[in-house]
Amino acid sequence: MYYEYKNILLQVLISISFALLFPLVYRFLRSRLNQQRLNSKGFILIIVWCGAISLVVCSIFASRLFDLVPLNLGLIPLFIAILYGGYKWGIFLVSLNMVCYFVFDDHITSINFLLHTGILVYPFLFHLSPYFLKDPLLGKTKKLGVSLLIAMTLIILSPLVDGYDISMLEIEQFAIGLSYVVIATLCGIMVLHVIEFTFEKWLLREQLDGISEKYILGEEKLQQVMDISPICMVSVDRDGLVTSINDRMMTLYQVRNPELKKSDVLGHPIRLFIDPLEEEHVSYRISQALQGVKVDQELVKSDSRISYMSTSPLTNSYTKEILGAVMITQDITELERLRSELGNVERLSLVGQMAASITHEIRNPMSVVRGFLQLMKEKSPSSLDHYYRIVMEELDRANSIIDDFLSLAQNRVSEKEECHIDRIINDLSPLLWADANLRGQTIELRLDDTAPKLMLNAKEIKQLILNLARNGMEAMGEKGQLMLRTKATATGVELIVQDNGSGIPKSKQDKLFTPFFSTKEKGTGLGLSLCLTIVERHKGKIILDSEEGIGTTIIVNFPASYLPKENEHVI
């Protein structure tokens, strides 16, 4: 009897190994797939292959009970794998079972083939398979238990069907046979429960992984949205420790500590990183937010910085429990400066329009005064000509100032035509040379014949060149040399005006193009401002390079791609 008990125990252990092999294969595949999730088909595939392995091992170590009944519990993994795998894998498993029967069984008969292989139960299993996965655990247990009970009962009764006299068996032998049926059925149910437990654990694991993946992805997207946001944001937990911060807020904190990193901020109290002047106010607002108080668009002024600060509690949407707080800061220092400048511009524009009207009205009586002075000069003795000349020169100078002021103040329509800037310089060259000769200076022209045509207002460009050239001449003494040069570039044409005068101090260069600022004793401060206005009308840029004792170079860039707008036309 000891031999029979040992063989039954061996088969039980081998069949139960299916339950142990299944979780091991599952973990192995998880690690080989780099933590990628398995779908339900992959899970069933594990069951099928584990069942196939257990079936083969059970067949290898099979024996016979009282030399009458085969001791082979390979039907347990076989039935379970068929119920989970369905028709597709069921045919493969049935075929594998047939091969094992013919290879490892020494008592092959037609009766034994029908009863020992469980072939009579296969149709029942294939019928139950499509509904098996959807059944609850109790339903699965009943189906597998009934199937195994039928199959094992047929195996135990096979000697009786084969003509063996059952009366020759002892009661103990008969009890062992019945126990074998019960043990096989219970082993199958136990293996099923282990698989279902693993399957349920797998489902929970997959759901948890899915939720974790969505959470991480959502957190990353939220952080990216925070980082590209033009406002500063930081959130804290209920203890006031930083839980998240965007790049804008980090930039603000790095003003005081350039070496500060985001990892240094997360998990630490926010009061460690804010400006000491703002610490008390910020701490108070965050504590209020943690108590459920929400503050929107509070104007905060600190040193030279102006900002809007908003604080709000972070709550659980279901329980309404306060989980933390968020602080949003929007720096509006630049915006306030622009608003202030815009107000000044509007006021200056109004003043400019009024001044333009006034200067226009002044010009008319000045013309009358000059006319009468000319009549008085003709009727006065020649000894007074010197005085008349001084008065009329001053009137002409005042009139020139009015012209410059009107050109600067008025936003006139700029009429442009396609032409070479070299042609404009050549037209002006006699006037420039004459002016230079009177001063004892020389002019050098270096014009680039390859320069493309530009959309220019010839009258304004002449005024630009005359102003720049005369400024250069006035900055030089006798024997000074002024150079006018043009150069084709990849983006357009450069006009270069260079003198070897005394140069301009660094402290005055930034204000040089400001209206009414002049470095000359009798200068009006409108010449270079007018030059800047003309260049901007042509969508160009003007660059100043000056060193004291060496001279000044002014570079004007005209873009070749500039096209006229609707309010401009080509002549």
ABEGO torsion letter per residue (X at the ends): XAAAAAAAAAAAAAAAAAAAAAAAAAAAAAAAAGGBBBBAAAAAAAAAAAAAAAAAAAAAABBBBGGABBBBAAAAAAAAAAAAAEAAAAAAAAAAAAAAAAAABABBBAAAAAAAAGAAAAAAAAAAAAAAAABBAAAAAAAAAAAAAAAAAAAAAAAAAAGBBAAABBAAAAAAAAAAAAAAAAAAAAAAAAAAAAAAAAAAAAAAAAAAAAAAAAAAAAAAAAAABABBBBBBBAAGBBABBBAAAAAAAAAABAABBAAAABGBBAAAABBAAAAAAAAAAAAAAAAGBBBBGBBBBBEABBBBBBBBBBBBAAAGBBAEBBBBBBBAAAAAAAAAAAAAAAAAAAAAAAAAAAAAAAAAAAAAAAAAAAAAAAABBAAAAAAAAAAAAAAAAAAAAAAAAAAAABBBBBBBBBBBAAAAAAAAAAAAAAAAAAAGBBBBBBBBAABBBBBBBAAAAAAAAAAAAAAAAAABBBGBBBBBBBBBBAAEBBBBBBBABAEBBAAAAAAAABBGBBABAABAGAAAAAAAAAAAAAGBBBBBBBBBGAEBBBBBBBBAABBBBAABBBX
